[in-house]
């Protein structure tokens, strides 16, 4: 379900919006497949669509992150082709949803571009020296997908994490802080994720996400992998990560660096986000822009669980696609589960 996406170019322009996605579209837009009830294969067309800002947002949309509000669970789902083109225009009938292997009735269905609260988690450890410039560019490209209602904060980490900039709607404020970033010290990645999730509790938008940019595993945190993985499962935050790793054949790679890709994958995939390894520093801006676009091209599936028990147990969620006629095999990405309420 979570294989690494292939490279494909993107050329459409995009109005300003915010944050993270699938690998390697051009920084200014993303290909989309618009599936609007095709009756035969030739009706399905791939088109590049610039995003237009609505003149009037209208009434407040339902909350779009996975969440239990009384009896309604909402799950964001991204759908792509094998070439990582976003698929838009799908209908409720194209989705099946299961909780603990029991099919659920989808009572709410929408596709929305709701405001985001986003945390940038930026590695400034000693090994990041030559990688800082492209990492800053990645954040800048990510910001090009933002909209005016989005808000951001910045956590930098080396030996320990630091909240360098609290929530702000000013992209320039975050970028100015990154301009003076210097690399030194070790890597407290897990502690940084903890701080970011704690900070996210102050976010005012229902949709929340983290973008992690790091070049290795953890070697300086007080929190353990197990503690952070449990915290991530409980949090209502999608996590996307860009991993800047040396080739596995490189000499001198530490055990922490070797485990870095697996750690970032496990943390992000639990939340419905993903980890994108970067083989080349020049890929960073395109990857970051693609992540931002994924957050803008998600379906929201809502259901009332048949299991009404308030036992606090983890419920596993699975989404299946009913393949539309005339389109290539599609892939779906979603949060893998949630904790039931306790009262």
N, C-alpha and C positions, 0 to 999 in steps of 0.2 A: 504493500500500500504506500510505502514511503520511499520508493526508489528515487535516485537522484535524477532530476530533470535534465533534458538535453538543451543545448544552446539553440536559440532561434532569435532572429533580429526583430526589432520593433521600431516603427518609425512615426507613429501618430503622435500628435501633440496632446498634452493633458493640462486642464486648468489646475491651478494650485490645489492640493489636498494633503495628506500626511502618510507615512511609515513603511512596511516590510514585504517577499513573495517567491514565485518559481523562477528557476535559474535563467538568467541571461537575456531578458528583453532589453531593448534600447531604453535609455533612462527617461525618455519623454513619453512613453505610452506602452500599450500592450495589445497584441492581437487578440481578438475575441471571435468566437463562433456564436452567431446569433441564431438560436434554434427557435423559430417562431412557427411552430406547428407544421413542419414539412410533411407533405403527403408522399413524396417520393425522393430518392437519393439526390436528384439534381436540385431539389429545393433547398438543401442545406448549404449555406454559403459561409465562408470565412471572410470577415470584414474587419477593418481597423476603424474603430469608432472613437473620435475625440469626446471627452466627457464635458458636458455642459452643466454649469451650476444652475440649479433651479431658482426661478425668481422668487417663489414663495414656498418655503419648506412645508407649509401646512401644519396640521396637528402633529403633536409629538408621536414618533413611531414607537412601537413596542421595544422593550429592551432586547438587545440582539446577541449578547453573550450567553453562554450556557448559564442557566440560573434557575433556581427553584423559587418561584414567587407563588405562594400558596400551593397550587397544584400544577402549574405550568412550567415545563422545562423548555428552554430555547437553545438551539444548537446552530452555530454558524457552520456552513459547509461550502467549501470551494470545489469547483468542478473544472477539470482541464482535459484537453486531448493529450495523446502521447507526446505531442510536440509542445506541450505547456501553453497552449492557447486557452484563454478563458472561454467558457461556454455560458452564454447568457440566453435568456428567453425560455428556459426550461419551466415546466409546469409541476404542480404538486404531484401529479400522477407519475412523474419520472423518478420519484424517490420512495424508498421503503425504509422504515426506521425501526430498530429493535433495541429493547432494553433487556439485558441479561437473557438474550435469545428469544424473547417474547416480542412479537410484532406489536407496534403501537400505532394508534390512529393519529395522523398528522392533522392537527386542528388549526394550526397557524402556519402560513407560508408567505414569505416575502423575499424580495431582493432589494436591499437598501444600502445607501452610502451614508451611514450615520456618523456623527462626530466621534472622535477617538480621544482617549487619554493614553499617551504613549511614553514609555520610559526608554531612554537610550542608555545602554549599559556598555561602557567603553573601556577596553583594556589598555592600560598605560604602563604595563610591566616592562622590565628591561629589554625583553626580546622583541618588543613592538617597535623599536627605534626606526628602522627603515620602512616600516609598514604604516606609520602614523599618517603620512600625507594622503595615501590612497584611502585609508580608513575615514579620514575627515571628508574626503570627496564622496564616499559612500553615504555618509550621513546627509550631506548636502543634496544628493540625488534623491534620497529617501524623502527629504522634506519637500521636494518638488511635487509629490503626490498628496500634499496636505491641503486641508481646507480651513477656512478662517475659524471654524468652531473647534478645531482640534487644540489640544494642550499637550505640552511636553515637559519632561524633566530629564536631567542628566546625572547619571552615576558613573564616576570614573573609579577604577580600581587597579591597585598594584599589590603592595603588602597588605593593604586593607582598603575597603571601599569608602568612598566619600560622596555625599550628595552635593555635587558642585553647583547645581542650579535646580531649585524647586520648580513646581508647575508654572508654566508660562505659555502664552500664546505667541510670543515673539520668537520666531525661528532665528533671527539674528542674535538674540541673546545667547542661545545655546551654541551657535556657531562661533561666536566671539570667545566663549569659554574654551572651546576645542582648539582655537588658534594657539593658545598658550600651553597646550598639553605637552608634557615632556615624559619620556619613558624612563622608568627606573624600578628597581625592586622586583619582588616575586609576584605570584598570581593568586589573589584571593577571589576566585570566580564565584564560588558558592556563597560566600559572605555578601558579594555584590548582588547576587540574585535575591537573597533574603532582604537586603536593604531596599532593593527596587520594589519587591512585592509589598513590603511594609509601606513604602512611600505611595504606592498605587492606591492604597486605601483612601487617600485624600482626593483621588480623581473625581471630577464632577460628571464625566460621561459614562454611560452604561457600558460602552464597548471599551475594552482595555487591552493593551498589548505591550510587550517588551521587544526591543531589538538589541540583541547581544552581538558585539563585534569583539572577537578574541582570537588569539593565535595559539592557545594551548590549554592543557588541563590545569587542574587546581593543585597548588602546592603551598598554600599559606592561609587556608580558611579555618575558622573555629567550628563552623557547622559542617556536618558530615553529608555525604551524598544521600544517604537514606533520609535524613531530616529534610533536606531541600526537595527531594523528589516527592515526599509526602506533602510538603507545603505547596508545591506546584500543583499537585492533584486537587488540593482543596481550594486553591485560588481561582478566581473567575477572570483569568488573564491569559490571552494567547501569547506564546513565546516563539519568536523567530530568532535564529542564530546564524551568523556568518562566521565560519571557522577558517582561519588563515593558517594552514598547517604546512610544515616542511614535509617533503616526500618521506614515506616510511623507510626508504633506503638511506636517508641521511644519517651521517654519523653523529653521535652525541645526543640523540633524542632521549630525553628522560622518560621514565615510566609514566609520569604525569602527562607529558606531551603525547605519548602514545595512546593514552586513554582519553585524550581531549575530544576527538570526534564522537566517540560513543557516548560520552557524558552529555555533550550538547544535543545529540540526537534524542537521548532518553528524556531530557528535560523538556525539549520543545514538542516532541510528538505527542506526549501525554495531553498537551493543551490544545491540540488541533493546529498548532504551528508546525514549522519544520526547520531543519538544520541544513544549510547550504555550504558545503566545503568549497573554498576558493583555491583553485590550482594556480592561479596567476593573479598578482595584485591588481592588474588592469581590469579584472573582472568585477572587482568590488562595487564600483558605482552602479553597474547594470544589475547586479544581484540585489542590492539594496532597493533600487527603484522597483524592481519586480516584486519584492516583498510588500512594498507600500501599495502596489496595485492589487495584490491578492486581497488585502483587507477591504478594498473597494469593490470587489467582485465576488461577494459571498451571498448564498441563499441562507435564509433563517427558517429552520424547521422547529415548530413548537408542538408539544404534545402533553397530555395529562397522563402520567404513568398509571398503568393498570395496577402496579404494586403501590398501594397507598401507605405502606408501612413507614413509620418515622423512626427508623432504627439507626440512622447515622452510617449505614453501610455504603460501601462503594458500589455504584451501579455502572455496569459496562454498557456502552452505547455503540451500536453499529449502524452505518448507513449503507444501503444498497441502491444502486442506480438501475432504473428501468431504461435500458438503452434506447434512445430516440432513433427512429428510422433515418437512414441516410448520413449518419455521423460515424466517425471512427470510434473505436473503443474508448470510453471515457473513464477518468479516475476521479474519485472523491476523496477529500481530506476533511476530517472533522475531529472534534475533541473526543477522546476515547471513553470518557465516563465522567461521573460526578458523585459526590457524596449526598445521600439522602438526608433530609432534615431530621432533627431529633425531637422536635416538638412543634 
